[in-house]
Amino acid sequence: MSVRSSSVKILAVVAGMLATFLLPATSAEASGPLRTHAAGRGKFIGAALATGPLSNETSYRNLAATEFNQVTAENAMKWDATEPSQGQFNFSGADAIVNFATQNNQQVHGHTLVWHSQTPGWVQSLSATAMRTAMQNHISQVVGRYASNASVVSWDVANEVFDDNGNMRTSFWYNTLGQSYIADAFRAARAADPDARLCINDYNVEGINAKSTAMYNLVSSLRQQNVPVDCVGFQSHLAIQYGFPTDLQQNLQRFAALGVQVRITELDVRMQMPRDATKDATQATYYRNVVNACLAVTACAGVTIWGFTDKYSWVPDTFSGQGAALIYNESYQQKPSYTAVHDALAGGSTTDPTPPTTPGTPTASNVTSNSATLTWTASTDSGGSGLAGYNVYREQGTTDPQLGQSTTNSITLTGLSPSTQYQVYVRARDGAGNLSSNSPLGTFTTTTGPGGGGGCTATGTVQNQWANGYVVQPVTVTNAGTSAISGWTVTFTLPAGHTLSGSWNATLTAGGQTITARNLSYNGNLGPNASTTFGFQVTRPNGDTQTPSGYTCA
């Protein structure tokens, strides 16, 4: 295969997006398709496509062509489809996806090269040397086939390499080859197509948690070794019954700070069946929140929905009693979630000037020395963009720090200070970004902290400095006392002119140059001598080499 220059591939992608954007005049109106509004925001909106309905159903084919400017093969590019027997390649399904995309000015994201699932048994039984050779050959053949096709712009090279606890998944790849298989796969993909964007992809990494932090550390390490990891994919298989990852945008931003592109790769939002209007509204809010998070992060290339019609969703076959996860129903009718995605891409604030109603007074319960649960009467939204959630603030005079966000009318605050009075209020927000008036103040006082003495300690390590910024990772928080603690608060000082630009594993608020970091729900409980970590990124004036100081912990 001949290899074209990166400029050719980039120009082809831009041309495709412009071809979408420069449709007849009506495309700029609010009724335009998703792809028009996504292109207008410099993003893609994609869908995973199945080859069966793509060839057999006109409605499926037409919607796939008109609504999306990016496509991913749901199964046709996986190993079991492309190389079911060693050295015997079958590209019929993959070619059908690529040809469809080329005809409709769409990008193609290749999915997926190295995965523990849907890989034939013949691969899994190989010796280490033979397995590594087979992997490199497979990548060379599959990626190389499309290296000269300007539509195929990116690949999921390594998929789901971690278990749910953030440890390396003990797959046959890892057990046979060790962690080095990941770097080898990326290097083979780069050799096969020097211009394609190469991604690592996983699920349950949307929020800041142990698994996403393991991914962050792996990507950072690989890039320091000059392994060509260009982007990180966040699958985002969400469910309305489990709550929304409110730190999604913050998480995308911390990965972007590593110099990689980020993208939502497999979005769907399932619910317990049967479907009803209330569940539809919550689902629409989740879709809107994901799109808005991507829009807010410059390095986020776009959002791919894992399918688009409930008729062909993988969810019912995988999650018993759950379904209705996509933006069209089984009859190809738009659902409220379609409208949410559309309006977010179109810029909902221009069509919804009406803020939600004011929430009720927050009432505290389960108050401890460092946490409290707040509940309040829910707001309503009549402006059309839908109720998106709530922001909770502490009343402190001229500067009121935000203590948290929730998608429901309840939240548990952590990382509070012992023996301290808190006055708090709530503001509702809608899908267009409008905020309600402040709720009436609620007041509570945290209890005295646990005995035992010693408190906690905090130390920060500066990492990855550049001319006008740096990353502090990790800040290590240690329980130095003799009793367990259920929350912590770290304060430190930024030099003059330095500003926060992202954080992870803690909620950070700024009062001038004094920064307060509070634990999240999953890392506040520390036994004696136990530790946890968080990190943050800072922007500073060019040439300024100062770093934060004065870490204290309570």
Secondary structure as UniProt FT lines:
FT   HELIX           6..21
FT   HELIX           25..28
FT   TURN            30..31
FT   HELIX           34..40
FT   TURN            41..42
FT   STRAND          44..49
FT   HELIX           51..56
FT   HELIX           58..67
FT   STRAND          70..73
FT   TURN            76..77
FT   HELIX           79..82
FT   TURN            86..87
FT   HELIX           92..103
FT   TURN            104..105
FT   STRAND          107..110
FT   HELIX           121..124
FT   HELIX           128..145
FT   TURN            146..148
FT   TURN            150..151
FT   STRAND          152..159
FT   TURN            164..165
FT   HELIX           172..177
FT   HELIX           180..192
FT   TURN            194..195
FT   STRAND          197..202
FT   HELIX           210..224
FT   TURN            225..226
FT   STRAND          231..234
FT   STRAND          237..239
FT   HELIX           240..242
FT   TURN            246..247
FT   HELIX           248..256
FT   TURN            257..259
FT   STRAND          261..272
FT   HELIX           277..296
FT   TURN            298..299
FT   STRAND          300..305
FT   HELIX           310..312
FT   HELIX           315..318
FT   TURN            320..321
FT   STRAND          322..323
FT   TURN            330..331
FT   HELIX           336..346
FT   HELIX           348..350
FT   STRAND          363..365
FT   STRAND          372..375
FT   STRAND          387..394
FT   TURN            397..398
FT   STRAND          402..406
FT   STRAND          410..413
FT   TURN            418..419
FT   STRAND          421..430
FT   TURN            431..432
FT   STRAND          442..445
FT   STRAND          456..466
FT   TURN            467..468
FT   STRAND          469..479
FT   STRAND          489..493
FT   TURN            496..497
FT   STRAND          499..504
FT   STRAND          507..511
FT   TURN            512..513
FT   STRAND          514..518
FT   TURN            521..522
FT   TURN            528..529
FT   STRAND          531..539
FT   TURN            542..543
FT   STRAND          549..553
//
